[in-house]
Amino acid sequence: MNFNVKLINSTTSIMFLKTDCFVIGIFKNNKLLDIVKDINKYDEITNILKSGDLNKN
């Protein structure tokens, strides 16, 4: 399997990227990077984090 990886920075709007899948970092205390806040506009990621589905315990 081959994967193409495109790194983005804080000046890139992820809302305009076309992809089948993307990976985001979720840090201690469920802190999201500012760049991820665009895709969390309707709190989908926040709701998943609150549900506990991604807890490491």
Buried (B, 14 or more C-beta within 10 A) or exposed (E): EEEEEEEEEEEEEBEEEEEEEEEEEBEEEEEBEEBBEEBBEEEEBEEBBEEEEEEEE
